[in-house]
Amino acid sequence: MEYRQLGHSGLKVPALSFGAGTFGGTNDFFKAWGDTGVPEAKRIVDLCLDAGVNLFDTADVYSDGHSEEILGKALEGKRNQVLISTKATFAMGKGPNDLGSSRHHLTESLEGSLRRLGTDYVDIYHMHAFDATAPVEETLATLDGFVRSGKVRYIACSNFSGWHLMKSLSVSERYGWSRYVGHQVYYSLIGRDYEWELMPLALDQKVSALVWSPLGWGRLTGKIRRGQPLPEVSRLHATAEQGPPVPYDHVYNVVDALDEVAKETGKTVAQIALNWLLQRPSVATVIIGARNEDQLKQNLAAAGWNLTPQQVEKLDKASQTQKTYPYWHQVQFASRNPLPVPQY
């Protein structure tokens, strides 16, 4: 397994990491992701560690905390071998202070996560969303306190806009506080909006991407193809409305290109989609999930090899979409402001 530096930090993370959103399944939304229990979770952890995958990602809201609980039990006796990433901000109760990025909620959230995970520190602590009602100074001062206390090693964010992230970095610099070293983002061959502003920002400010839903909310598994009926059972059926909308004509165009590359490489559609991400600028780790051991083994095989430049170009062209303003206008000045990926 290749290990990459996480942003402007000294921490090395594996190119592939494991997302424990499939652990638990205690409500309808997360049950569609998976309902892995402790015995299977322990086996998945062992397979990951055997492959060099030592970063495990979860969140307090995943299955109402049960994902953290199961991950904690699966990691018993292995804490010194692994990195744990979890998140806070979304609602964990019905009270007015049971959500957000206030000092009150974050303090409660971190203590709850540590208890459920069975550990006294978290390696990477993400703000799961930007909370515009909490002063950025309050949020970052609280997070810096967590780092100074030893309960958190590194801080990161998730699903921020460019100005959310840049304002946060500026405040951290102003006060000498811990800064976000990672940004957990939605990015895939059928969801390339990350490249427009967040990727250039990441490269300029040294904030690495940790990629979630790398298979486009289940659309790039190889089960969806032009002219074929949609699978009767899939995560997409139960959660499509919560996920990023994508026109099926665009999905089919991308899958057609993936099928061509699959014939050239002997790899699966999913493995090619994951490997394409591993070659993108700013990406430190791609978070893979799995309902079972077979899926995990298939996804782990996405690392350790590279697509050719010609194959990458074919996938880039097939997945390119029309940019919104001002990004389409900025392309014409790319000779003075080079963009991090090819523009077609």
C-alpha positions as CSV (number, residue, x, y, z in Angstrom):
1,M,0.0,0.0,0.0
2,E,1.2,3.5,-0.9
3,Y,1.1,6.1,2.0
4,R,0.7,9.7,1.3
5,Q,1.2,12.9,3.4
6,L,-2.0,14.4,4.7
7,G,-2.0,18.1,3.7
8,H,0.4,20.4,5.6
9,S,1.1,17.8,8.3
10,G,3.5,15.1,9.1
11,L,0.8,12.4,9.1
12,K,1.0,9.6,6.4
13,V,-2.3,8.0,5.4
14,P,-2.9,5.0,3.1
15,A,-4.0,5.7,-0.5
16,L,-7.1,3.6,0.2
17,S,-8.9,3.9,3.5
18,F,-12.0,2.1,4.8
19,G,-15.3,3.8,5.4
20,A,-17.4,2.3,8.2
21,G,-20.7,3.7,7.1
22,T,-21.7,0.1,6.4
23,F,-21.3,-0.8,10.1
24,G,-24.6,-0.8,12.0
25,G,-27.5,-0.3,9.7
26,T,-29.8,0.8,12.5
27,N,-32.1,3.1,10.5
28,D,-33.5,2.8,7.0
29,F,-31.0,5.2,5.4
30,F,-27.9,3.5,6.7
31,K,-29.3,0.0,6.4
32,A,-29.3,0.7,2.6
33,W,-25.5,1.2,3.0
34,G,-25.0,-2.0,5.0
35,D,-25.7,-3.6,8.3
36,T,-22.3,-5.1,9.2
37,G,-22.1,-6.4,12.8
38,V,-19.1,-6.9,15.1
39,P,-18.0,-10.3,13.9
40,E,-17.9,-9.3,10.2
41,A,-16.4,-5.9,11.1
42,K,-13.5,-7.6,12.8
43,R,-12.9,-9.7,9.7
44,I,-13.0,-6.6,7.5
45,V,-10.6,-4.8,9.8
46,D,-8.1,-7.7,9.6
47,L,-8.4,-7.8,5.8
48,C,-7.7,-4.1,5.6
49,L,-4.7,-4.3,7.9
50,D,-3.3,-7.2,5.9
51,A,-3.5,-5.0,2.8
52,G,-1.9,-2.0,4.5
53,V,-5.1,-0.1,5.0
54,N,-4.8,1.4,8.5
55,L,-7.2,4.4,8.3
56,F,-10.8,3.8,9.3
57,D,-13.4,6.5,8.8
58,T,-16.7,6.9,10.5
59,A,-19.0,9.6,12.0
60,D,-21.2,10.1,15.0
61,V,-24.4,10.2,13.0
62,Y,-23.7,7.0,11.1
63,S,-26.4,4.7,12.3
64,D,-27.0,6.9,15.3
65,G,-23.6,6.2,16.8
66,H,-23.7,2.4,16.2
67,S,-21.0,2.6,13.4
68,E,-18.6,4.1,15.9
69,E,-19.5,1.5,18.5
70,I,-19.0,-1.4,16.1
71,L,-15.8,0.0,14.8
72,G,-14.5,0.5,18.3
73,K,-15.2,-3.2,19.1
74,A,-13.6,-4.4,15.9
75,L,-10.5,-2.4,16.7
76,E,-10.0,-3.8,20.2
77,G,-6.4,-4.7,20.8
78,K,-5.3,-2.9,17.6
79,R,-5.5,0.7,18.5
80,N,-1.8,1.3,18.1
81,Q,-1.9,-0.1,14.6
82,V,-4.6,2.1,13.2
83,L,-5.7,5.7,12.5
84,I,-9.3,6.6,13.3
85,S,-11.2,9.4,11.6
86,T,-14.7,10.5,12.8
87,K,-16.9,13.6,12.4
88,A,-19.3,15.9,14.2
89,T,-21.7,18.7,13.4
90,F,-25.0,17.0,12.4
91,A,-27.8,16.5,14.9
92,M,-27.3,13.9,17.6
93,G,-30.5,14.8,19.5
94,K,-33.6,16.9,19.3
95,G,-32.4,19.8,21.5
96,P,-31.4,23.2,20.1
97,N,-27.8,22.6,21.0
98,D,-27.6,19.0,19.8
99,L,-26.2,20.0,16.5
100,G,-23.8,22.4,14.9
101,S,-20.2,23.4,15.5
102,S,-20.5,25.3,18.7
103,R,-18.1,24.7,21.6
104,H,-21.1,23.1,23.5
105,H,-22.0,20.6,20.8
106,L,-18.5,19.8,19.7
107,T,-17.4,19.1,23.3
108,E,-20.4,16.8,23.8
109,S,-19.8,15.1,20.4
110,L,-16.2,14.4,20.9
111,E,-16.7,12.9,24.3
112,G,-19.5,10.7,22.9
113,S,-17.4,9.6,20.0
114,L,-14.4,8.7,22.3
115,R,-16.8,6.7,24.5
116,R,-18.3,4.8,21.6
117,L,-15.0,4.1,19.9
118,G,-13.4,2.9,23.1
119,T,-10.4,5.2,22.7
120,D,-9.0,8.3,24.4
121,Y,-8.0,10.1,21.2
122,V,-9.1,10.5,17.6
123,D,-6.4,10.8,14.9
124,I,-8.5,12.9,12.5
125,Y,-11.5,14.9,13.6
126,H,-13.8,16.3,10.9
127,M,-16.4,19.1,10.9
128,H,-19.0,17.2,8.9
129,A,-20.5,20.4,7.5
130,F,-20.0,24.2,7.8
131,D,-22.2,25.7,10.6
132,A,-22.8,29.4,9.6
133,T,-24.5,30.0,13.0
134,A,-21.4,29.3,15.0
135,P,-18.5,31.8,14.9
136,V,-15.6,30.3,13.0
137,E,-13.4,31.6,15.8
138,E,-15.4,29.6,18.4
139,T,-15.2,26.4,16.3
140,L,-11.5,26.6,15.6
141,A,-10.6,27.6,19.2
142,T,-12.5,24.6,20.4
143,L,-10.8,22.3,18.0
144,D,-7.4,23.7,18.8
145,G,-8.2,23.0,22.5
146,F,-8.9,19.4,21.6
147,V,-5.5,19.1,19.9
148,R,-3.7,20.7,22.8
149,S,-5.5,18.3,25.2
150,G,-4.3,15.3,23.2
151,K,-7.9,14.1,22.5
152,V,-7.5,14.9,18.8
153,R,-4.3,14.6,16.7
154,Y,-5.4,16.5,13.5
155,I,-8.4,18.4,12.4
156,A,-10.2,18.4,9.0
157,C,-13.4,19.4,7.5
158,S,-16.0,17.9,5.1
159,N,-18.4,19.3,2.5
160,F,-17.2,22.9,2.8
161,S,-17.4,25.5,0.1
162,G,-14.3,27.2,-1.0
163,W,-14.9,30.3,1.1
164,H,-15.8,28.2,4.2
165,L,-12.4,26.5,4.0
166,M,-10.4,29.6,3.1
167,K,-12.0,31.7,5.9
168,S,-11.3,28.9,8.4
169,L,-7.6,28.6,7.3
170,S,-7.3,32.4,7.6
171,V,-8.7,32.4,11.2
172,S,-6.3,29.6,12.2
173,E,-3.4,31.4,10.8
174,R,-4.4,34.7,12.5
175,Y,-4.5,33.1,16.0
176,G,-1.8,30.4,15.5
177,W,-4.4,27.6,16.0
178,S,-4.4,24.2,14.5
179,R,-5.5,24.3,10.9
180,Y,-7.5,21.9,8.7
181,V,-5.1,19.6,7.0
182,G,-7.7,17.6,5.1
183,H,-11.1,18.1,3.4
184,Q,-13.4,15.1,3.0
185,V,-15.1,15.6,-0.3
186,Y,-17.5,14.0,-2.8
187,Y,-15.5,13.3,-5.9
188,S,-15.9,10.7,-8.7
189,L,-15.9,10.3,-12.4
190,I,-19.5,11.4,-12.5
191,G,-19.0,14.1,-9.8
192,R,-16.1,16.3,-10.7
193,D,-17.3,19.6,-9.3
194,Y,-14.5,19.3,-6.7
195,E,-12.0,20.2,-9.4
196,W,-13.5,23.7,-10.2
197,E,-12.5,25.6,-7.0
198,L,-11.8,23.2,-4.1
199,M,-9.0,21.4,-5.8
200,P,-7.0,24.5,-6.8
201,L,-7.5,25.8,-3.2
202,A,-6.4,22.4,-1.8
203,L,-3.2,22.5,-3.8
204,D,-2.5,26.2,-2.9
205,Q,-3.2,25.8,0.8
206,K,-1.9,22.2,1.2
207,V,-5.2,20.7,2.3
208,S,-5.5,17.1,1.1
209,A,-8.7,15.5,-0.2
210,L,-10.1,12.5,1.5
211,V,-12.6,11.2,-1.1
212,W,-16.0,9.9,-0.1
213,S,-18.4,8.0,-2.4
214,P,-15.8,7.4,-5.0
215,L,-18.1,5.3,-7.0
216,G,-20.7,8.0,-7.5
217,W,-23.2,7.0,-4.9
218,G,-23.2,3.4,-6.3
219,R,-23.5,4.3,-9.9
220,L,-20.0,3.1,-11.0
221,T,-20.0,-0.4,-9.5
222,G,-20.4,-2.0,-13.0
223,K,-24.1,-2.9,-12.3
224,I,-25.5,0.1,-14.2
225,R,-25.1,0.1,-18.0
226,R,-26.8,1.5,-21.1
227,G,-29.7,-0.5,-22.3
228,Q,-29.9,-2.7,-19.2
229,P,-32.5,-2.5,-16.4
230,L,-31.4,-1.0,-13.1
231,P,-30.5,-3.6,-10.4
232,E,-33.5,-4.5,-8.3
233,V,-31.5,-4.4,-5.1
234,S,-28.9,-1.6,-4.5
235,R,-28.1,1.2,-2.2
236,L,-29.1,3.6,-5.0
237,H,-32.8,2.5,-4.8
238,A,-33.1,3.5,-1.2
239,T,-30.9,6.6,-1.1
240,A,-30.8,8.2,-4.5
241,E,-32.8,11.2,-3.4
242,Q,-30.2,12.0,-0.7
243,G,-27.3,11.6,-3.1
244,P,-25.9,13.9,-5.8
245,P,-28.2,14.0,-8.9
246,V,-26.6,12.7,-12.1
247,P,-28.4,12.4,-15.5
248,Y,-28.3,8.8,-16.6
249,D,-27.1,9.7,-20.1
250,H,-24.0,11.1,-18.5
251,V,-23.6,7.9,-16.3
252,Y,-23.9,5.7,-19.4
253,N,-21.3,7.8,-21.3
254,V,-18.8,7.4,-18.4
255,V,-19.5,3.7,-18.0
256,D,-19.1,3.1,-21.8
257,A,-15.5,4.6,-21.4
258,L,-14.9,2.5,-18.3
259,D,-15.9,-0.6,-20.1
260,E,-13.4,0.2,-22.9
261,V,-10.6,0.6,-20.4
262,A,-11.8,-2.5,-18.5
263,K,-11.2,-4.6,-21.7
264,E,-7.7,-3.1,-22.1
265,T,-6.7,-3.6,-18.5
266,G,-8.6,-6.7,-17.3
267,K,-9.7,-4.7,-14.3
268,T,-13.3,-4.2,-13.2
269,V,-15.3,-1.0,-13.7
270,A,-15.1,-0.1,-10.0
271,Q,-11.4,-0.7,-9.8
272,I,-10.8,1.6,-12.8
273,A,-13.0,4.3,-11.3
274,L,-11.1,4.1,-8.0
275,N,-7.7,4.1,-9.7
276,W,-8.6,7.2,-11.7
277,L,-9.1,9.0,-8.4
278,L,-5.8,7.8,-7.0
279,Q,-4.0,9.7,-9.8
280,R,-5.8,13.0,-9.3
281,P,-4.0,16.0,-7.8
282,S,-4.5,16.8,-4.1
283,V,-6.0,13.3,-3.3
284,A,-4.4,11.8,-0.2
285,T,-6.8,8.9,0.3
286,V,-9.9,7.3,-1.3
287,I,-12.4,6.0,1.2
288,I,-13.8,2.6,0.1
289,G,-16.7,0.8,1.7
290,A,-17.9,-2.8,1.5
291,R,-20.9,-4.8,2.5
292,N,-18.9,-8.0,2.6
293,E,-15.4,-9.5,2.3
294,D,-15.7,-10.1,-1.5
295,Q,-16.5,-6.4,-2.2
296,L,-13.7,-5.3,0.1
297,K,-11.2,-7.6,-1.8
298,Q,-12.4,-6.2,-5.1
299,N,-12.0,-2.6,-4.0
300,L,-8.6,-3.2,-2.4
301,A,-7.3,-4.4,-5.8
302,A,-7.8,-0.9,-7.2
303,A,-4.4,0.1,-5.8
304,G,-0.9,-1.0,-6.7
305,W,-1.1,-0.2,-10.4
306,N,-1.8,2.8,-12.6
307,L,-3.9,3.6,-15.7
308,T,-1.9,4.8,-18.7
309,P,-2.0,8.5,-19.6
310,Q,-4.1,7.6,-22.6
311,Q,-6.6,5.7,-20.5
312,V,-6.8,8.6,-18.1
313,E,-7.4,11.0,-21.0
314,K,-10.2,8.8,-22.3
315,L,-12.0,8.8,-18.9
316,D,-11.4,12.6,-18.5
317,K,-13.1,13.3,-21.8
318,A,-16.0,11.0,-21.2
319,S,-16.7,12.5,-17.7
320,Q,-16.2,16.2,-18.5
321,T,-19.3,18.4,-18.0
322,Q,-20.2,22.0,-18.6
323,K,-18.9,24.2,-15.8
324,T,-21.0,26.8,-14.1
325,Y,-19.9,30.5,-14.0
326,P,-17.2,31.7,-13.3
327,Y,-15.4,28.5,-14.0
328,W,-16.2,28.2,-17.7
329,H,-15.0,31.8,-18.1
330,Q,-11.7,31.2,-16.3
331,V,-10.7,28.4,-18.7
332,Q,-9.8,30.9,-21.4
333,F,-7.2,32.4,-19.1
334,A,-5.7,29.0,-18.2
335,S,-2.4,29.9,-19.9
336,R,-1.7,32.4,-17.0
337,N,-3.5,30.4,-14.3
338,P,-2.9,26.7,-15.0
339,L,-5.7,24.5,-13.8
340,P,-4.7,21.3,-11.9
341,V,-6.3,18.9,-14.4
342,P,-6.7,18.9,-18.2
343,Q,-9.7,20.9,-19.6
344,Y,-11.5,19.6,-22.7
